[in-house]
């Protein structure tokens, strides 16, 4: 009887272990499936329709600063709106790659290191200062600041903090320190990447957009202090 109980326990343990292993495999597969569908913009353009699935918005000024939202529109909501507000307030150059699909806009995502849309690449290459606006998950209101332009990044951090915003050090995968990151492909070889939580971006899109105005003022103050 004791032997039967032991065997039964071992069988249950093996079954539990197998279930855990299967769950882990599926979790890893789900993670792997979340990577970008397209390796570059040429590949994306061959499989989508401009002005139906996405559109490209630009404003060209005589500024040496550019604000870009390469995951704009419905891809990372609120990033286009912030980039446009910031550029309009300061007469900066502006670029947004904007998702327009009724659903599934995440399929339009191309990571910063591989984002090579020609107009964006040309505009960034002619600019001395680049602000790349992104969205990240998180219901709380915070900003990760990354990029190779640590001098400007630190000034932006100080200014945002002064205006009452929370700034955190970015996780490694959002640090924006790769030379291949489009934010760092300007004339100086270093830009600033801002990852803004969903919670804060939701506030930007609310009918009372005081937070958006304050955020724009904070960043403007930092950028213009070094111009």
C-alpha positions in Angstrom: 0.0 0.0 0.0 2.8 2.4 0.9 4.6 1.6 -2.3 1.5 2.3 -4.3 1.1 5.7 -2.6 4.7 6.5 -3.3 4.3 5.6 -7.0 1.1 7.6 -7.2 2.9 10.6 -5.7 5.8 10.3 -8.1 3.4 10.1 -11.0 1.6 13.2 -9.9 4.9 15.0 -9.4 6.1 14.1 -12.9 2.7 15.2 -14.3 3.0 18.6 -12.5 6.6 19.0 -13.8 5.5 18.3 -17.3 2.6 20.8 -17.1 5.1 23.4 -15.8 7.5 22.7 -18.6 4.7 22.9 -21.3 3.5 26.2 -19.8 7.0 27.6 -19.9 7.5 26.6 -23.5 4.2 28.3 -24.5 5.2 31.4 -22.5 8.6 31.6 -24.3 6.8 31.1 -27.7 4.4 33.9 -26.9 7.4 36.1 -26.0 9.2 35.2 -29.2 6.0 35.9 -31.2 5.9 39.4 -29.9 9.0 40.5 -31.8 8.6 42.7 -34.9 7.1 41.1 -38.0 9.1 43.3 -40.4 12.9 43.5 -40.3 13.1 47.0 -41.9 10.9 49.6 -43.5 11.3 48.3 -47.1 9.9 44.9 -46.0 7.0 46.7 -44.2 6.2 48.9 -47.2 6.0 45.8 -49.5 3.3 44.3 -47.2 1.2 47.4 -46.2 -0.5 50.4 -47.9 0.6 53.9 -47.1 -2.2 56.3 -46.1 -4.4 53.2 -45.3 -2.3 51.2 -42.8 0.0 54.0 -41.9 1.0 57.6 -42.8 4.1 59.7 -42.5 3.7 63.3 -41.1 6.5 65.8 -41.3 7.2 69.5 -40.6 10.5 70.9 -41.8 11.8 74.1 -40.2 15.1 75.9 -40.0 15.8 74.4 -36.5 18.7 72.0 -35.8 16.4 70.1 -33.4 14.0 67.3 -34.5 11.3 65.5 -32.5 10.4 62.1 -33.9 7.6 59.6 -33.1 8.5 56.4 -35.0 5.8 54.4 -33.3 3.1 57.0 -33.5 -0.6 57.1 -34.0 -2.3 53.9 -32.8 1.0 52.0 -32.4 2.0 53.8 -29.2 -0.9 56.2 -28.5 0.0 59.7 -27.4 3.5 59.8 -28.8 2.5 61.6 -32.0 0.5 64.1 -30.1 3.4 64.9 -27.8 6.0 65.0 -30.6 3.7 67.4 -32.5 3.0 69.6 -29.5 6.7 69.8 -28.6 7.8 70.6 -32.2 5.0 73.2 -32.7 5.7 75.0 -29.4 9.4 75.4 -30.4 9.3 75.4 -34.2 11.4 72.2 -34.2 11.5 69.8 -37.1 8.8 67.1 -36.7 8.4 63.5 -37.9 5.8 60.9 -37.1 5.3 57.4 -38.5 1.7 57.0 -37.7 -0.3 53.7 -37.4 -3.8 54.0 -38.9 -5.2 50.5 -38.8 -8.5 49.8 -37.1 -6.8 47.1 -35.1 -3.5 45.3 -35.0 -1.3 48.3 -35.2 1.4 46.6 -33.2 2.3 44.7 -36.4 3.5 48.1 -37.8 6.2 48.4 -35.1 9.8 48.4 -36.2 12.4 48.6 -33.4 14.5 51.8 -33.2 17.7 50.0 -34.2 16.1 48.9 -37.5 13.9 51.8 -38.2 15.2 53.0 -41.6 12.3 54.8 -43.2 14.0 57.1 -45.7 12.4 60.4 -44.7 13.1 59.9 -41.0 16.7 58.8 -41.7 17.3 61.9 -43.8 15.7 64.4 -41.4 17.6 63.0 -38.4 20.9 62.9 -40.2 20.6 66.7 -40.8 19.8 67.5 -37.2 22.1 68.2 -34.3 19.6 67.3 -31.6 17.2 64.4 -31.6 14.3 63.7 -29.3 12.7 60.3 -29.9 9.3 59.9 -28.3 8.2 56.4 -27.4 5.5 54.7 -25.3 6.0 51.9 -22.7 3.6 50.0 -20.5 2.7 51.0 -17.0 -0.4 52.3 -15.4 1.6 54.7 -13.2 2.8 58.0 -14.6 6.6 58.0 -15.3 9.2 58.6 -18.0 12.4 56.6 -18.8 15.1 58.7 -20.3 17.8 57.1 -22.4 19.9 57.7 -25.5 23.6 58.6 -25.9 23.1 62.3 -25.3 23.4 62.0 -21.6 24.1 65.7 -21.1 20.7 66.7 -22.6 19.1 63.7 -21.0 20.1 64.8 -17.5 18.9 68.3 -18.2 15.5 67.0 -19.3 15.4 64.8 -16.2 16.0 67.8 -13.9 13.5 69.9 -15.7 10.7 67.2 -15.7 11.4 66.6 -12.0 11.1 70.3 -11.3 7.7 70.3 -13.0 6.5 67.5 -10.9 7.0 64.5 -13.2 8.5 61.2 -12.2 11.7 60.1 -14.1 13.2 56.7 -13.8 16.3 55.1 -15.1 15.4 52.9 -18.1 15.7 49.1 -18.2 18.4 47.8 -20.4 16.1 47.1 -23.4 14.9 50.7 -23.3 18.2 52.5 -22.7 18.5 53.7 -26.4 22.3 53.4 -26.3 22.9 51.5 -29.5 24.6 53.6 -32.2 22.2 52.0 -34.6 19.2 53.5 -32.8 17.7 56.2 -35.0 17.8 58.7 -32.1 21.6 58.5 -32.2 22.0 58.8 -36.0 22.1 62.6 -36.0 25.0 64.9 -36.8 26.4 64.6 -33.2 25.9 60.8 -33.1 23.9 61.0 -29.9 20.2 61.7 -29.1 17.7 61.4 -26.4 15.1 58.6 -26.1 12.0 59.2 -24.0 9.9 56.2 -23.0 6.6 57.4 -21.6 4.3 55.2 -19.6 0.8 54.4 -20.7 -0.6 56.1 -17.6 1.1 59.4 -18.4 0.2 59.2 -22.1 -3.4 58.6 -21.2 -3.3 61.9 -19.3 -1.8 63.6 -22.3 -4.8 62.5 -24.4 -7.4 63.5 -21.8 -9.7 66.5 -22.4 -7.8 68.4 -19.7 -4.4 68.5 -21.3 -2.6 70.6 -18.6 -0.1 67.7 -18.1 0.8 67.7 -21.8 1.3 71.5 -21.7 3.5 71.2 -18.6 5.5 68.3 -20.1 6.1 70.3 -23.2 7.3 73.3 -21.2 9.6 71.2 -19.1 11.3 69.6 -22.1 11.4 72.9 -24.0 13.2 74.6 -21.1 15.8 71.8 -21.0 16.5 71.7 -24.7 16.5 75.4 -25.3 19.0 75.9 -22.4 21.7 74.2 -24.5 20.9 75.8 -27.8 
